[in-house]
Amino acid sequence: MVCAIVTDAFLQFSLEQGNDLVTPRPEYQFPGLIAGDQWCLCINRWVEALNADCAPYIKLESTHIKALETVSLNILKKFAREI
């Protein structure tokens, strides 16, 4: 898991993949996401977004260490942002 800082590009990518993170779903107490929101994201989805040139930034200190089994620390550091 990574702690993603979602962007408009990532939200659009996610929607195109069939995962609508933008639309509020009050029945699930989900307000919908906007650019700048933080969201836990499985590493495989993040890699898909990376390969599509729309990977969101991440909060590295809140990213699970097991992410390193899939992505190198150097790549994760390139996308790390302080909040």
Protein Blocks (a to p, Z undefined) as FASTA:
>chain_A
ZZddddfklmmmmmmnopafkbccfknopgbiaehiacdddfklmmmmmmnopaccddfk
lpcfklmmmbcfklmmmmgccZZ
